[in-house]
């Protein structure tokens, strides 16, 4: 193992900074290093040490100096920028983690969720927002791809999607959904009723499977219960109030929030 004045946590933070500078996902970098993605996640969190050979390979594939990396004056801005990664597989597979809203996909996801929840009086806007959040972040954790590309902000009652109001207004105008006001346990809530079915040809089997898992687990929860549960999810916890929640934080989840199944031998 490496012996130096840097802690495992400091090494992990520096690796994260360089990986993001190179616009590499954890999955891509783990393949370049020939280690599992969970092992890389643990290194980045500072929970696992990195061997000298692994660190040398990291410097080789990401084109930086180990001396600079280990220096007390380390700065990612000082490292040579070289986004043309030598490894052809990584170059072909690069995905930038910044979400881009897919409006048609979001509309179909909304219709799919609302159809499942149409007969559930508990599913007002608060529950709906959390069902969408967990569908989006669970899918990203599993596949490192965005389901709807919605961005979420951390607010006191849990994660809230940025652009949903605009999309809902479009769907109201086109009569795809209907907005109603109801009373549930003494509270007035806004609900949406689907007036047409989701176009399943626009949704992958993997996407509907993730949504089905979330809906079966949480669609019957009260607004209070699902909001409190969302407060325990690491992406929400690790984000400052009012700020956008980074999808990559999903990779650092632990049970019961993590939906990824790892091999027992993986670190």
C-alpha positions in Angstrom: 0.0 0.0 0.0 1.1 3.6 -0.5 2.7 5.3 2.5 2.7 9.1 2.4 1.3 12.1 4.2 -2.0 12.0 2.4 -5.0 10.4 4.0 -7.1 7.9 2.1 -9.9 10.5 2.0 -7.5 13.1 0.5 -6.4 10.7 -2.2 -10.0 9.8 -3.0 -11.0 13.5 -3.3 -8.1 14.1 -5.7 -9.1 11.1 -7.9 -12.7 12.4 -8.1 -11.4 15.8 -9.1 -9.2 14.4 -11.9 -11.9 12.0 -13.1 -14.4 14.8 -13.4 -11.9 17.0 -15.2 -11.4 14.2 -17.7 -15.2 13.8 -18.0 -15.1 10.1 -17.2 -17.8 8.2 -15.3 -16.9 5.8 -12.5 -17.7 2.9 -14.8 -15.3 4.0 -17.5 -12.4 4.7 -15.1 -12.9 1.4 -13.3 -12.5 -0.4 -16.6 -9.4 1.5 -17.4 -7.9 0.6 -14.0 -9.2 -3.0 -14.3 -10.9 -2.8 -10.9 -14.6 -3.1 -10.0 -16.7 0.1 -10.0 -17.6 -0.5 -6.3 -13.9 -0.7 -5.5 -13.3 2.6 -7.2 -16.3 4.2 -5.3 -14.8 3.0 -2.0 -11.4 4.5 -3.0 -13.0 7.8 -3.9 -14.9 7.8 -0.6 -11.6 7.2 1.3 -12.9 3.8 2.6 -10.3 1.7 0.7 -6.6 2.3 0.2 -5.2 2.3 -3.3 -2.1 0.3 -4.1 1.0 1.7 -5.7 0.4 -0.2 -8.9 -3.2 1.1 -9.1 -2.1 4.6 -8.5 0.7 4.3 -11.2 -1.9 2.9 -13.7 -4.2 5.8 -12.8 -1.5 8.3 -13.5 -0.7 6.5 -16.8 -4.3 6.4 -18.2 -5.3 9.9 -17.0 -2.0 11.4 -18.1 -0.8 13.2 -14.9 2.4 13.3 -12.8 2.4 11.3 -9.6 4.7 14.0 -8.1 2.0 16.6 -8.8 -0.7 14.3 -7.5 1.1 13.7 -4.2 2.2 17.3 -3.7 0.8 19.3 -0.9 0.1 22.1 -3.4 -2.0 19.8 -5.6 -4.5 21.6 -7.8 -6.5 19.9 -10.6 -6.2 23.1 -12.6 -2.5 22.7 -12.7 -2.6 19.2 -14.1 -2.3 18.9 -17.9 -5.7 18.9 -19.5 -5.9 16.1 -22.0 -9.4 14.9 -22.7 -8.3 12.7 -25.6 -7.9 9.6 -23.4 -5.6 7.1 -25.1 -7.8 4.1 -24.3 -10.1 3.7 -27.4 -12.9 2.1 -25.5 -13.2 5.0 -23.0 -12.9 7.5 -25.8 -15.9 5.9 -27.6 -18.0 5.5 -24.5 -17.5 8.8 -22.7 -20.7 10.1 -21.2 -21.0 13.5 -19.5 -22.9 13.2 -16.2 -24.7 16.6 -16.7 -28.4 15.7 -17.2 -30.2 17.0 -20.3 -34.0 17.0 -20.0 -35.7 14.7 -22.4 -39.2 16.2 -22.5 -40.9 13.4 -24.4 -39.4 10.8 -22.2 -40.4 12.7 -19.1 -44.0 13.0 -20.4 -44.1 9.2 -21.0 -42.6 8.5 -17.6 -45.2 10.8 -16.0 -48.0 9.0 -17.8 -46.6 5.7 -16.7 -46.4 6.7 -13.1 -49.8 8.4 -13.0 -51.5 5.4 -14.6 -50.1 3.2 -11.9 -51.2 5.7 -9.2 -54.5 6.8 -10.6 -56.5 5.1 -7.9 -54.2 6.1 -5.0 -55.6 9.1 -3.1 -52.2 9.6 -1.3 -50.4 10.5 -4.5 -50.4 14.2 -4.7 -47.6 16.4 -5.9 -45.3 15.7 -3.0 -45.4 11.9 -3.5 -45.3 12.3 -7.3 -42.0 14.3 -7.0 -40.4 11.7 -4.9 -41.5 8.8 -7.1 -39.9 10.6 -10.1 -36.7 11.4 -8.1 -36.2 7.8 -7.0 -36.9 6.5 -10.5 -34.4 8.9 -12.0 -31.6 8.3 -9.4 -32.1 4.6 -9.1 -31.9 4.3 -12.9 -28.7 6.4 -12.9 -27.1 4.3 -10.2 -27.9 1.1 -12.1 -27.1 2.1 -15.6 -25.1 5.3 -15.4 -27.5 6.9 -17.8 -30.3 9.4 -17.3 -33.9 8.2 -17.4 -35.6 11.6 -18.0 -32.7 14.0 -17.6 -34.6 16.0 -15.0 -32.6 18.1 -12.6 -33.6 18.1 -8.9 -33.1 20.8 -6.3 -32.8 20.1 -2.5 -35.7 21.7 -0.7 -36.9 21.2 2.9 -39.6 18.7 2.0 -37.2 16.7 -0.2 -35.9 16.7 -3.8 -38.1 18.6 -6.3 -37.7 18.5 -10.1 -36.8 21.8 -11.8 -38.8 21.8 -15.0 -41.8 19.7 -14.1 -44.3 22.6 -14.0 -43.6 23.5 -17.6 -44.0 19.9 -18.8 -47.2 19.4 -16.8 -48.7 22.6 -18.2 -47.9 21.4 -21.7 -49.6 18.1 -20.9 -52.7 19.9 -19.5 -53.0 22.0 -22.6 -52.8 18.9 -24.8 -55.3 17.1 -22.6 -52.9 14.2 -21.8 -53.5 14.7 -18.1 -56.1 16.4 -15.8 -55.4 18.4 -12.7 -57.8 18.0 -9.7 -57.9 19.2 -6.1 -58.7 16.7 -3.5 -58.7 16.4 0.3 -56.7 13.7 2.0 -56.5 13.3 5.7 -57.6 16.9 6.2 -55.1 18.4 3.7 -55.8 19.8 0.3 -53.6 18.3 -2.4 -53.1 18.6 -6.1 -53.4 15.4 -8.1 -53.0 14.5 -11.7 -55.1 12.0 -13.6 -53.8 10.5 -16.9 -56.1 10.9 -19.9 -54.0 8.6 -22.1 -51.6 5.8 -21.7 -47.8 6.1 -21.9 -46.2 5.1 -25.2 -44.4 2.0 -24.1 -42.4 2.0 -27.4 -40.6 5.1 -26.0 -39.6 3.4 -22.8 -36.9 0.7 -22.5 -37.7 -2.5 -20.5 -34.9 -1.5 -18.1 -36.6 1.9 -17.5 -40.1 0.4 -16.8 -38.5 -2.2 -14.5 -36.8 0.5 -12.4 -40.1 2.5 -12.3 -42.0 -0.6 -11.3 -39.6 -1.3 -8.5 -40.0 2.2 -7.1 -43.8 2.2 -7.6 -44.3 -1.1 -5.8 -42.1 0.0 -3.0 -43.3 3.6 -2.4 -46.5 4.4 -4.3 -48.7 3.7 -1.2 -46.6 5.8 1.2 -47.9 9.1 2.6 -46.3 12.4 1.7 -44.7 12.6 5.1 -43.3 9.1 4.9 -41.8 9.4 1.5 -40.4 12.9 2.2 -38.7 11.6 5.4 -37.3 8.6 3.5 -35.9 10.9 0.8 -34.1 12.9 3.5 -32.1 9.8 4.3 -30.8 9.3 0.7 -27.2 10.3 0.4 -27.6 12.5 -2.7 -30.1 14.7 -0.8 -28.0 14.7 2.4 -24.8 15.6 0.6 -26.3 18.6 -1.2 -26.6 22.2 0.2 -30.1 23.6 0.7 -31.5 25.0 -2.6 -28.7 23.5 -4.7 -28.9 21.0 -7.6 -28.5 17.4 -6.6 -25.6 15.7 -8.4 -26.6 12.4 -10.0 -23.1 10.9 -9.3 -23.8 11.0 -5.6 -26.1 8.0 -6.3 -22.9 5.8 -6.6 -22.1 6.4 -2.9 -25.4 5.2 -1.5 -25.6 2.5 1.0 -28.5 0.2 2.0 -31.4 0.5 2.1 -31.1 3.2 -0.7 -28.6 1.5 -3.0 -30.3 -0.5 -5.7 -27.1 -2.0 -7.2 -26.3 -5.6 -6.4 -22.6 -6.2 -5.9 -20.6 -9.4 -5.8 -19.8 -10.4 -2.3 -16.1 -10.5 -3.1 -16.1 -6.9 -4.3 -14.6 -4.4 -1.9 
